[in-house]
Amino acid sequence: EAERCAEIALMTHGSFLAQGSPAELKARLPYQVVELPCADARKAAKALAGLTGIAGTQTFGDRVDILVSDVDAGLRDAEAALDAAGLVHGAGRRVSPTLENLFLHLLETEAPAA
């Protein structure tokens, strides 16, 4: 629904995180997004935490979205880490950032302490 609005505001605990059109907001995400389907997305996110080149992970059902600066290197390193951990995954692919990606990133990096 928010994708159809001319302008939206992202808020948490009564504070504004960002405001603008959906396209403007998604352009604020300083990383590219790689989508990686996984049998256990939570375990996959834990296995990827702290890997060099991976700025963050976000779980959505049966997939983990990986925030990276370099798609090829990030995907290669992520798949190698999941293989080493014995975690089943599908083929990763670069996807366009979503408002959810931006919101979760802002919660981790800019949200005021609750």
N, C-alpha and C positions, 0 to 999 in steps of 0.2 A: 504493500500500500504506500509506503513512504516514497518509493521510486517514482510514483506518479505526481508527487507534490512539487510545486515550484520552489519551495524553500522549506527546510526542516531544521530543527534544533535537536542536538543530542545532549541529554542531560543525565546527571546522576546525583542523587541526594540533594536535589534542589539547585545544583550548580550547572551552568552551561559548560559543555565540553567543546562544542563546535556548532556553527550555524552556517547554512548556505544551501545551494541547490544540491540534489543528490550527486550530480556529476562533480561539482566543486568539492564536496566533502570526500568522495572516493579518491579524488586526485590528491588529497592531503596525506594519504597513506604512503609513507616513504619507502615501501617495499613492494615487491611483486609477490603474487600469491600462487603457490603450487598446491593443487588439490591431490591428495593421496588417499584412495580408498583402502581401508584397513579392516581386518576382522575384529580387532579390538583397538579402537581409536584412542582410548585413554592410555592404554599401555604403550601405544605407538608414540603418543605425545610425550610420555615420560622418557622413553628411549631416545627421543630427539632433543630433549631439553639440554641446553648447554653446548650443543654441537656448534663448532665454529662455522660461520656462514649462515646459520639459521637464527634469525632475529626473534622468532617466536612461533608458537604453535597454537592452534585453536581447534577444538574438537566440535564436530557437528554430526551426530548420529554415527554412521559407519565410515566417516572420513575424518582426516586431519588436514587442516589448511596450514601450510607452512609459509611463514613470511621470510622472504629471502631477497638479497640484493642481486644475486646471480642465479638465475633459474637453473641453468645446466649443472653448475657445481652443487647447488643446494639440493636438487633432485637426486643427483648421483650420490651425495653424502647421506641423504636421508634414506634412500633405498638400501645402501650398504649397511647403515646402522640397524635398520629393521631386519635385514637378512641376518646380520650377526646376532641379533637378539632372538632370532627364530620366530619373528612375528610375520604373519601372513598379510600380504598387501597386494593391491592391484597396481596397474601402471599409473604413475603420477602424470599430471599435466598442468600447464600454466592456465590459470583462469583469471578473469577480470575481478578486481577487488569488489567486495560487496559493502553495503553500509554496515553489516554485522561485523565484517573484518575490521573496518575502521573503528567502530564503537568499542569492540573488545580491545583493540590496540590502545585507544585513548584511555580506557579504564585502567590499563596497566601502566601507562606512561604519564598521564596528565590529570587523573582524577584526584580531587582533594581527599585527604585522609578522612575516613568516615568516623 
